[in-house]
Amino acid sequence: METVTTTQDDVSTLEVRAATLEDILGVLEVEGSGYDFPWSEGVFNDCFKDNYIFLVLCHQGHIVGYSVLSDIVGEAHLLNICIHKAHQGKGLGKYLLNAAIKAALSKGCDSILLEVRVSNQTAKLMYESFGFSMIGCRKNYYPAKEGREDALMYQLLLSDFLVDETV
């Protein structure tokens, strides 16, 4: 997989769009690079239902990330967001999260909820930089190499969110 460096000057090389069934293999590659317990193809196929917002982030036609939100009565739940391991640390997660938030806003959602592993410092810092607030903890939520890991629950009230229009 090619390397991408993202700066304000080259965001024009990025495209965020709705996922299609043809994207599943690329999404599975991204998922496998990022998680010890990846989602299955069947789980991703379920994300094409009406109440999901399933986005892919592409660079020069190649999928480098994706996000999945469910939309239930005006409340979005960020179920997953992942950037291919080879492309992490370049601002792509923030770029994709901003696009996912814009998509939730366009669907009329009032808030976004998510869970994040207690050990995932990078993700927690990213969510907090967007204005997400920690609202709780789910004990033993995630599978881990040695047992289970707690999840921190975060919420973003979309009325408080300022959209970055460069995405």
C-alpha positions in Angstrom: 0.0 0.0 0.0 1.3 3.4 -1.0 2.1 6.1 1.7 0.1 9.2 1.9 1.1 12.4 3.8 -1.8 14.8 4.3 -1.3 18.5 4.6 -3.7 21.4 4.1 -2.2 21.7 0.6 -3.0 18.2 -0.6 -6.5 17.4 0.8 -7.6 17.7 -2.8 -6.1 14.2 -3.4 -8.6 12.8 -0.8 -12.2 11.7 -1.5 -14.8 10.8 1.1 -17.9 9.0 -0.4 -20.6 6.6 0.4 -19.3 3.0 0.4 -20.5 0.5 -2.2 -20.6 -3.3 -2.2 -17.5 -3.1 -4.5 -15.6 -1.4 -1.7 -15.9 -4.3 0.7 -12.5 -6.0 -0.1 -10.7 -2.6 0.4 -12.6 -2.0 3.6 -11.7 -5.5 4.9 -8.0 -4.8 4.1 -8.2 -1.6 6.2 -10.0 -3.3 9.0 -7.5 -6.2 9.1 -4.6 -3.8 9.3 -6.1 -1.9 12.3 -7.7 -4.4 14.6 -6.8 -7.6 16.4 -10.5 -8.6 16.3 -11.7 -7.4 12.9 -15.3 -7.2 11.7 -16.4 -9.8 9.3 -17.5 -9.3 5.7 -21.1 -10.1 6.8 -21.0 -7.3 9.4 -19.9 -4.8 6.7 -22.6 -6.0 4.3 -25.2 -5.2 7.0 -24.0 -1.6 7.0 -25.7 -0.9 3.7 -29.1 -0.7 5.4 -31.0 2.6 5.4 -30.2 3.6 8.9 -26.4 3.4 8.4 -23.9 6.0 7.2 -21.1 4.0 5.7 -18.2 6.1 4.2 -14.9 5.3 2.6 -11.9 7.6 2.5 -10.0 7.2 -0.8 -6.6 8.5 -1.9 -6.0 8.3 -5.7 -8.8 5.7 -6.0 -7.5 3.5 -3.2 -9.4 3.0 0.1 -7.3 4.1 3.0 -10.0 4.4 5.6 -13.7 4.0 6.4 -16.3 5.0 9.0 -19.7 3.4 10.0 -22.4 5.3 11.9 -25.9 4.1 12.6 -28.7 6.7 12.7 -31.5 5.9 15.2 -34.1 8.6 15.7 -31.7 11.5 15.3 -28.9 10.1 17.3 -25.9 8.8 15.4 -23.7 6.1 16.9 -20.1 5.9 15.5 -19.7 2.2 15.3 -16.3 2.1 13.7 -13.7 4.4 12.1 -10.4 3.1 10.9 -7.5 4.3 8.9 -5.1 1.7 7.3 -2.1 1.1 9.5 0.2 2.3 6.8 -1.6 5.7 6.7 -2.0 6.4 10.4 -0.5 9.5 12.0 -1.1 11.8 9.0 -4.3 13.5 9.9 -6.6 11.2 7.9 -8.5 10.1 11.0 -9.5 13.7 11.8 -10.3 14.3 8.1 -12.6 11.2 8.0 -14.2 12.0 11.4 -15.0 15.5 10.3 -16.7 14.1 7.2 -18.6 11.5 9.3 -19.9 14.3 11.6 -21.0 16.3 8.5 -22.8 13.3 7.2 -24.6 12.9 10.6 -25.6 16.5 10.5 -27.0 16.2 7.0 -29.2 13.3 8.2 -30.6 15.6 10.9 -28.8 13.9 13.9 -28.6 15.9 17.1 -25.7 14.0 18.7 -23.1 11.3 18.1 -22.2 8.5 20.6 -19.3 6.2 20.5 -17.2 3.8 22.5 -13.4 3.7 22.5 -11.0 1.3 24.2 -9.6 2.6 27.5 -6.1 1.8 26.1 -6.6 3.8 22.8 -5.0 7.1 23.8 -4.7 8.4 20.3 -8.4 7.9 19.5 -9.4 9.5 22.8 -7.3 12.6 22.1 -8.8 12.9 18.6 -12.4 12.6 19.9 -11.7 15.1 22.6 -10.2 17.5 20.1 -13.5 17.5 18.3 -15.4 18.3 21.4 -16.6 14.8 22.4 -17.2 14.5 26.2 -16.8 11.3 28.1 -20.2 10.2 29.5 -19.6 6.8 30.9 -17.9 3.4 30.9 -18.9 0.0 29.6 -17.1 -2.7 31.6 -15.6 -5.6 29.6 -17.0 -4.3 26.4 -14.2 -5.2 23.9 -12.5 -8.5 23.3 -8.8 -8.3 24.1 -5.8 -10.6 23.8 -6.1 -11.4 27.5 -9.8 -11.3 28.4 -11.9 -8.2 27.9 -11.2 -4.4 27.9 -13.4 -1.6 29.1 -14.8 1.0 26.7 -15.2 4.7 27.5 -18.4 6.2 26.1 -18.2 9.6 24.5 -20.9 12.0 23.2 -20.8 15.0 20.8 -23.8 17.3 20.8 -23.9 18.4 17.2 -25.4 21.8 18.1 -21.9 22.5 19.6 -19.9 21.3 16.6 -18.4 23.7 14.1 -17.9 22.0 10.7 -14.5 22.2 9.0 -15.7 23.2 5.5 -12.3 22.2 3.9 -13.5 18.5 4.0 
